[in-house]
Amino acid sequence: MDTALVIKNGRIFSGLVLFLYVLGHLINHSFGIVSIEVLDKSRIIFNYIWRNPIGTSLLYSSFLIHILINLISIFQMKTLKLPFRKWVQIVLGIIIPWFLIIHIVFTGYAHHFEGIEDTYSSVIVGSWVAPPDIWGIKGGYYYIAMLLVVWVHGIIGIHYLCSHRSWYKRYRASINSFFMIIPTLSLLGFFLAGKEALTISDFNKDYLVQELTNSRYLVKSLDQAEMWRPAINLQILADKIEVNYLIALVVILLIVSANLYFVKINKKIKIFFPSGRTIPVSKGYSILDASREGNIPHASTCGGKGRCTTCRVKILSELKDIPKPNEVEKRVIDRLGFESNIRLACQLRPLSDIKVQPLVPSKIMDQTNNYIMRSFGFENNLQGRETEIVIMFIDLRGFTKLSEQKLPYDVIHILNEYFRISGEAIENNDGRVDKYIGDGVMAIFDGNNDNKLNCKNALKAAKKISKEMKKFNELSKDEFVEELKFGLGIHIGNSIVGLIGHGQSISETAVGDTVNTASRLEQLTKDLKCELIISERVANLASVDQSQFKINKVEIRGKNQKLNILTLPRGFDLAI
């Protein structure tokens, strides 16, 4: 199997396991809001999941794998010019093992190898009632710092994993709220449990010793030094591991620094960009690394993991000397049907001079507008994302002739009724009106993380529009010489979605082949003398009875292959 794919899947799997563990841990801590007793009782479920041979093996193997993969990623760094968020993730990833060493030694290791019962009672007492360490820091504050470091690292990873997903954008406000609420409740529970422990210790001076003795962190002995022997041994072990980790970290950083220096002075190939910039780099650099090294803005929503495709470039050089896609890139290319000259900048590592053109703009607004849009949670939309969506186009027939025969008031009234009918039908079926184009409407159905449902909703909206327009024509038959006719075209496919425009005219829209195809299906309704045309895949995903349609294979301008389409004379006859 391809090494890049192994690393990618390993990072995702191990990261998700660790995130679920931390999430469960924090939820468990929140029960401290009630009492230490409830905190300990709620821990039974947590221990049931993780303190068994399978759960323990999965947890610790994921921890080691994640550390190893992060170290590999650091070794593979070719430039220090990374996005700020990426640097935060890397630095926190380096700090986390050091933070966790003492926590793992005094909990997991103590339990499995020393027979110590690491109850929440003993942990809370040890954190808040026990004297501070040699630096004067209470164990409770150490825990708070560890929580923040681990949680921030985790949510950055989740963001990079999911930022290009359509559902992530839709539910981002709720997801961000969740990311804030969980650590807040956890900290509150930990604080209140600590307050309870301190209150008890004020009335019972032996409370600390009793709890730690019951958990076997301390042993009953007349000899004071011997009594603390279990805890001292654990602390000595934790100190040794921390020192070794710091030594290993220094060695790794020295190696990485040497490697970065080597690749910096060993610039043997050149990357040519359309702006006229030429970036000399060493072999092993990705195109995205070269962009960052040369301070050339380059879209990369997922952080260079080969997931979002926003970093893709068009190769303007000959393809014979271009390395073949790795497994990560190949999966994306096969899924999206890229031409051979379209590659992912984060994965392509050229071995010779190459000329490329980034295909997704890195910015569409000035810094002021960027700040404003980020404040409202639209950061991803600044660069755009590629996602599969359902597009609907509607257009009136012969309206130009009708408008010439009517007074301006009547024209506006007719248009507004038509827009009201279409808008209500679209919105009531989880779609959204993207834009009005003269007497035409473009709508997008991407409100569900389920394209089967999106296709079905688009067809329901089409049927509703047809029914309501029929009613409108019946009520207005005395006003018009002939009924208002219209055409509907529906198609599904990959589109680039993002904020496009300037100043106050900026809005989220979709561009690409899918939009063009849907528009041309709507235009075909004129030639085929029907009201509704949908692509075959829309029908398949919506699971409609295709016998009610007439099936055609037509040429679509701009496409190499003919497209299977389904036509229906009247939209209101649609059985769905």
N, C-alpha and C positions, 0 to 999 in steps of 0.2 A: 504493500500500500504506500501511496505517496506520503513522504515525511511531513509536508505542509498540511495535508489533510489530517494526519494523525495528531499533529500539534494543535490544529484548530479544534478538532473534536475533543481532544483531551482537555484543552483549556475550558471549553464550554461545559463538558460533563463535570469535571472536578469543581469548577466554579459554581455550578448550580447546586451540587451536593453541599458544598461549604456554605453557600448562601441559605439554603434550606435549614442547615444546622444552626447557623447564627440567628436566622429568623425565629426558629423554635425556641432558642435560648432566650432571646429578647422577650418573646411573648410570655415565656415562663416567668421571667423576672417581673413582668408587669403585675403578677399576682401578689407581689409584695405590697401593693397598695392596700390590700386587705389585712394581711398579717404574715409573719414568718412561717407560721404553721400552715397556712393555705399555700404559701410559696413552696414548702416542702412536699405537700400532698399533690400539687399540680405537677411536680417533677416526675411523678410515677409514669405518666404518659411519655414524657420526653426520654426517660431512661429506657422505657420499653422499646422505643424506636432505635435508639443509638447504643445502648449498652447491652448488646448481644453480639455474638460472633460476627454476624453479617454486617450489622450496623456499624460496629467498631472498626472492622476491616475496611468497609467502604469509606468511612470518615477519614481515617488516618492515611489510607492510600490516596484519597483525593487531595488531602493536605500536602503530602509529599509530591504528588504529580503536579499540583498547581505551582508549588515552589519551583520545581525543576523546570517546568515550561516557562515560568517567568524569568528564570535565570537564562534559559536558552534565548528568549526574546531579547534580553539585555545583551547577551553575547552577539546577537545578530544585528544590533543597532549599527547603522552606518553614519548617522548624523545625530547631533544633539538638538537640532532645530525641530522640535516636536510641538504639537499643540499643548497649551497649558494643561488642559484636562488630562492629556496623556501623561505628562510629567507628574501630575498629582497622583495618578494611578500607580505609576512606576515607583515613586518615592514611598507611598503608603505600602505598596507591596513589599518593599525592602524592610520597612519598619515592623510590619505585622508579625513575622516570625519571632523577632526579638520580644515583642510584647506578649506573644502567646506562650513562650517557653515556660515562664514561671506559672502561668495559669494552667497549662497542660500538666506540668510536673505536680502541682499541688492538688489537682483534681483527677484527671484520667490516669496518670502514672501512679499516683498515690493509691487510687482505688484498685487498679488491676494488679499492681506488683507489690504493694506494701500492706494491702488489706485495710486501708483507711477508708472510713465512711465519710465521703465528702458531702455531707448534708448542707442544705442552704443555711441551716442554723449556724454551723461551724464556719461556713464561708462568710456570712454576714458579720458574725462576731469577729472573725479574723480581719475583716476589711475595715470595720468601723470602731470596734471596742479595743482591739489590740493596739499597742503603741505604734507610732509611725516608724518608718525605716530610718536608716542612717542619714537620709537626706531630709528627714522631717516630713515625709509625705505619707499620708494615710493610704492604706490599701484600697479604700473606696474610690479615691481620686485616680489611682492607677487604673482601676477598672473603667472609670468614665472615659479616660483617655484611650484605652484599648477599644472600647465600644465605638467611639467616634471614628477612630482610624479604620477599624474593620468594616464598619457600616458604610462609610464614604467610599472606600475602595470597592465594596460590593455593588453599590448602586451605580458607580461609574461603569463597572463591568456590565451590569444589566442594561445601562443606556447604550453602550456600544453594541451589545448583542441585539437589542430590539429597536434601535432608533429608526431603522429603515422600514419597519413594519407599519402598515397602515393602522392596525388596532392600537399600537403604542401612541401614535399621534392623537387618535380620537380620545383615548382615555388617559392622556398624559397628566391632566390636572388631578384626576383621582389617584393615579399612580404616585405622583409627587406628594400628595397629601398622605398617602399610605407610608411612603418613605420617611415622612416627618413624624407621623403619629406613633409608629412602632418604637423608635428609640426614645421618644419623649415619655411614653408610658413605661418603658423599661427602666429609664433613669428614675422616674418618679417612684416606681415600685422599689428600686434598689435604695433610694434615699429614705423612703418611709420605713422600709424594713430595718435600715441602719438606725433610724431614730428610735424605733421600737427596741432594738438591741441596746442602745445607749441608755434608754429609760429604765430598762430592766436592770442593767448593770449598776445604775445609781442606787437601787434598792438592794441589790445582791452583788456584793463585791467579788464574790467567787464565781459569778456567771461565766466569765471568760474561760476560766480554767475548767469549769464543769463541762461546758459545751465542747471544748477542744479535747478534753479527756474522753468524753463519751464517743467522739468521732475517731479517737486514737491518734490524733495529731500530737497529743501529749500522753504520757504514761504515768501511772501512779508510782511515785518514788519519793523516798526521803531526800534523795540527792537532787537538788535543783537543776543542775546541769544535765543529769541523766533524764529527768522528767521531760525536758524539751528535746531530747535526742531525735525522735522521729521528724519533728518540724525542722530541726537543724540539718539533718541529713538531706531532707528534700531541698532546703535552701542551698546547700553546698552543691547538690546535683544541678539545680537550676543555674547557679552561678557559673559552673563549669561549661554547661551547654551554651550559655550566653556569650562567654568569652570565646569559645570555639566558633560560634556563629559570626562574631565580630571579626575574628581573624580571617575566616573564610570569605567574609564580605569584602574586607580590605583587599585580599588577594584577587577576588573576582573583579573588583573595580579597577585594580591596577592592570589586569589583563585586558579589560574592556577599553581602558584609556590607551593602552599600547596599540590595540587593534584599531581604534578610531584614528590614532596618529598615523598608523601604517596606511590605512585606506585613504587618508587625506593627502598624503604625499605621493601615493601611487595612483595618480589619476591617468588612466590609460585610454578611456573612451569618452566620447562626447555625446550629450543629449541635446538635440536641437529643438527649440520651441518656436511656435509661430510668431511670437513677439520679437523674434530676432535674437533672443537670449540663447546662449550656448553654455551649458553647465558641464564642465569636465568632472568626471567621477571615476572611481575605481570599479572594476568588475565586482559584481555582487550587490551593487546598488539597485534598488528598484527605481522605476520612473518616479514614483511618489517621493522616495528619499531624495532624488535629484531635485525635484521641485522644491522641497523643503530646504535643501541645502542652498539653493539659489534664490530663496525667498520669493518664489513664484507661487501666487495663490493657486491652490488646487483643491477641489472639492474632495472630501473623504468623510462621509457621515459616520461610518462604522469604525473609524480610526485605523484603517488599513488592514482589516481582517478578511477582505474578500467576500463581504456579505452584501453591501449596499449597492455596489456597481457605480456609485457617483464619481469615482476616480477614473473611470474608463477613458481611454485615449484611442485615437485613430492613428495607426502607423502610416506615415507618409514615405517611409523608405521601402526598399525591397524586402520581402518577407523571408527570403531563403536563409538568412543568417540569424533570424529571430528564434530564440528558444521556444520550444513547444510549451503549451500551458501545463502547469502542475494540476494535480487532481482537484484542488480547491477552485482554481480558475476554470478548469474544464467543465465542472458541474454547472457553474454560472453560465458559461458560453452555450452549453448544450440546452440549458433550460430556457434561455432568452433568445436563442437563435442568432447570436452575433455573427457578423461576417468575419472572415479570417484575419482581417486587418483591424479589428476592434479588440482591444485587450484591456485588462485591469492594471492600472498603473501600480497598485500596491503589490501585485504578484509578478509582474514582468520584470526580470532582471537581465537586461541585454548584455551580450558578450562583445559587442562591437558598436560603432557609432550608429545612432538611430535618430530619426526625426519623428516627432509625435505632435499630436494636436489634442489637448483635453477637450472632451465633448460636453461636459456639464459645467456651466459657469460657476465659479466659486463665490461670486458676489453679484447681487443685483441692485443693491442699495448702498447709500453712503453710510458712514459709521453711526451717524445719529439715528437713522432709521433702523439700522441693525440693532442698536441698543434698545430701541422701542419695541421691536418685534420680539427680541429675546425676552424682554420683560413680560410679554404676554404668552411666552411659551412656544413661539413659532420659529425657534432657531433652526430646526431641521429644514423648514420650508425655504430658508434663505438659499440653500444649496440645491434643494429639490431632492426628491426620492423617486425611485422607480417602483411601481406597484401595479398589480393587475386590477383594473376597474372596469365597470360597465358604463358605456357612454350611450346616451340617447340624443338624437336630433329630431326636432319637429319643425316643420315649415308650412306656412299657408300657401295655397295654390291660387294664383290669379288675384292676389290682393292688390297688386299695383293698379290693375284695371278697375277694381272695385273702389279704391281710394280716390281715383279720378272722378268717379261718379257721385261721391258722397262729400258732404260738408266736413270740414276739419273736426268738428265736434263728434260727428258720427264715426269717423275713422278712429279717433282716439278711444271712443267708447267700445267699438268692436275689438280693437287691439287689447284693451284692458280686460275685457271679458275673456278673450282667448288666452291671455297670459294668466288670468286668475284661474281658469279651468285647468290649464296645464300645470301651473305652479302648485295648486292644492293637491292635484293627483300625484305629482312627483314627491312633494314633501310628506304627504300622508303615507307614502310607501318607502320611507327612509332614504329618499333621494334628495338632491339639492340642485337648484337651478344654478348653473355655472355662469351663464351669460345670455343676454338677449342680442340677437343679431338681426336688426331690422324686424321682420315678422317671423323670425326663426328663434328657436330656443335650444340651447345646449344644456343637458342635464347629466349629472354624474351620480352613479349609485355605488358608493363605497362605504356605506354606513355600517356594514356588518363584516366581521372577520370570517365571512362565509360567502363565497361567490355564487354558490348555488342559490342562496337566499337573495343576494343582490340581483341576480338574473330574474328570479321569480318576481321580485318587487318591481323591476323595470317593466316586465310584461303586465303586471297588475295595473301599474300607472298608465301604460299605453291603452289598456282596455278601458280604464276609467275616463281618460281624455276623450276617447272615441265616443263613449256613451254620452258624456256631457256635451260634446260638440254636436251630437245628433239632436239632443234636447234643445240646444241653442238654435240650431237651424230650424227646427220645427216652430219655435216661438218667434223666429224672425223671418219666416218664409214670406210674409206680406211685405217686408222691407227690401228683400233681395230678389233679384231676377232669378238667381240660382244659388244653391247652398254653398256655404264656405267649405272648401275642401282642403285637405292637408295630407302630409306624408310623414311617417314615423320610421326612423332607422335606428336599430339597436345592435351594438357590437360589444364584445369583451376582449380585452387584451392588455398587454403591458403598456403603461404610459408613464411619462415623467410628470410628476405632480409637484407643484411648488408655487411660491409667490412670484408673480410676474407683473411688471408694470413699473410705474414711476410715481413717486410722491403719493398723493391721495388716491391715485388710480390703481394702486397695487391691490391685487386680489389673488386668491389661490385658484389655480386652474390646472388643466391637464393639456399636455401637448404630445404629439407623436403620431405614429402610424394608426393606432387604435382610433384616435379622434378623427383622423382623415377618412378612415374606412367607414365609420359610423355616419359621417356626413355624406359620403357617396352612396351609402345604402338608402339614406333618406332621399337623395336626388333620383335614385333609380325608381322610386315609387311613381314618378311621372311617366317614365317610359313603360313600366310594367303595369301601369294603371291599377294600382292597388294602394291601400292605406298604410299597411304595415309590412316592413321587411326586417327580418332578424337573421343574424348569422347562425350557422348550424350549431356552433358551440354554445351559444346562448340557449338554444332550444334543448340541447343535451343537458346542460347544467340545471336548467329550470325543470327538467323532467316533464315537458309537455307532450301531449299526443301529437306527433308530427303528421299524422294522417289528415289533419284539418288544414294543413298548409299545402301549397304547391311548391315543390322543391326545384330549384334552378341552380345551375353552375354558371357564374358570370365572371367576366374580367373586371377587375377593379384597377382603375388608373393608379400606377405607382407600385403595383404588386406583380411579381413574376408568375405566380400561380393563380389559377381561377379559384374563386371562393364559393363554397356551397351556401346558398341562402334559402330562406323559407319566406314565402309571401302569403299575405292574407288580404282579401278585398276590403274587408271592414274590420277594424280593430275590436269593435264591440262584440263580434262573433267569436272572439278568442276564448277557448275553453281552458281555464286555468284555476 
